[in-house]
């Protein structure tokens, strides 16, 4: 059983009932609105770099990581975290994967689920 479940999704399609939801919309510039990408672009290494190099993205990750580590050490030892943005196609999956990598570095087992408009 994982110590942490991280869900990424687009809030315009509803919520996925994560008890701890964090919205990246106002923190991270949407790559789908910046050339060379569009709303239908798939996440690639260049897009991942664009998102993660933003200082606000790093600040967001630092805060959510601190929250998760505090919750895990002071709470029941298990955390559900939802990372959301408008459509859930670019920013939230990238941030969720980076958060998962950070938590794995701390020794936690992490499961990630990316929800899309089809779910």
N, C-alpha and C positions, 0 to 999 in steps of 0.2 A: 504494500500500500504506500502510495507517495505521501510525503510530508506536506507537499504543496500542490494544489491544483490551480492552474492559471488558465483563465478563459479569455480569449480575445473575440470581440464582436463589434458590430455596428449598432449603435443605440437606435437608429431609425428603424431597425427591424425588431425592436423590443429588447427586453432584458433577459439575462440568463440566470438570474437569481443568485449571483455571487454575493455573499454577505458583505464583501469589501470590494466596492467598485471604484475605479479610478479612470477619469476621462482625460485623454491626452489631447483633445481637440484644441484647447487654448494654449497648450504648451508646445506643440510640435507642428511645424509647417507641413501642410499636406503635399506630398510629392506628386499626387495626381493632378495638382494645379500648377505644376512647374514642368517646363520642358526638360527633358525629352519624354516625360511620362504623361499619361492621361488616366481617366477613371478605370479603364480596362486593362491597364498595365499590370503585369505580374511583378511581384517582389523579386528583385535581383540584387546582386552584390552592390551595384552602384546606388540603387535606391536605399538599401540598408545603410550604406555609408552616408548618404545625404541626410537620412533621419538621425542616425546616431551621432553625427558630428555637430548637431545643433546643441548649443549650450543648454537650452531649456529642456531638451530631451534628456541630457545627462542629469540635470537637476531633478527632473521628474523621476527618473530611475533611482537616483540616490534616495529620494523621499520614500518611494514605494518599497525599495529594498529595506530601508530602516524600519518602516512599518512592519514589513513581513518578518524581519528578524526579531523585532520586539514582540510581535504576536506569537511567534513560534516559541520563544524562550519564556514568555510569561503566561501563555494561554494553554490551550489543550494540546499543543504540539502538532497541530495540523492547521493549515490555512487554505481557504478558498479566496482567490483574488481574481477579479474581473478587470480587464483592461479594455476600455472602449474608446471608439472614435465614431465619426459619423457613419461611414459605411462598413468599417471593419475589414477593409481589404489591404491596407498598406501600413498605416501608423500603428494601430493596435497589435497586429501580429508581430511586427518588427520589435516593438517595445516588449511585448510578452516574451518573445524568445530571448531577448537580451536579459530581462529580469530572471528568467529561468536559468540562464547560464551563470548569472551572478549567484543565485541561490545554490546551484550545484557546487560552485566553488566553495561555499560555506559547508558543504557536506550533506545538503538536503536532497531528497529524492523528489523530482518534480515531474508532473504530468501536465501537458499543454493540450488544450482543445481550441481550435480556431473555428468559430461559427461564421457562416456567411448568410446571405439573404436566402439561401436554399434550405437552411436548417430551421 
